[in-house]
């Protein structure tokens, strides 16, 4: 029984970290968490047509970076996607 509780605690900790990460990213960028989650889901849908990857390990990161010609930093989106292999699943 104790092992089950520890496993559950570990799993809920991962979920909490993931949610906190989304909250921090949305706060930095000024956009809602729902928008970020929508972007993530759409990216997964599009990329799955071209490659096999673990969708649970897709990591989106919003940062601010300076863009040429502007003095203010702008939001930048980067993604880490562990690719298993490339495929061409497009329907032509």
PyMOL commands that set and color helices and strands:
alter all, ss='L'
color gray80, all
select helices_A, chain A and resi 2-29+33-47+55-57
alter helices_A, ss='H'
color red, helices_A
select strands_A, chain A and resi 51-53+59-66+73-80+83-86
alter strands_A, ss='S'
color yellow, strands_A
deselect
rebuild
show_as cartoon
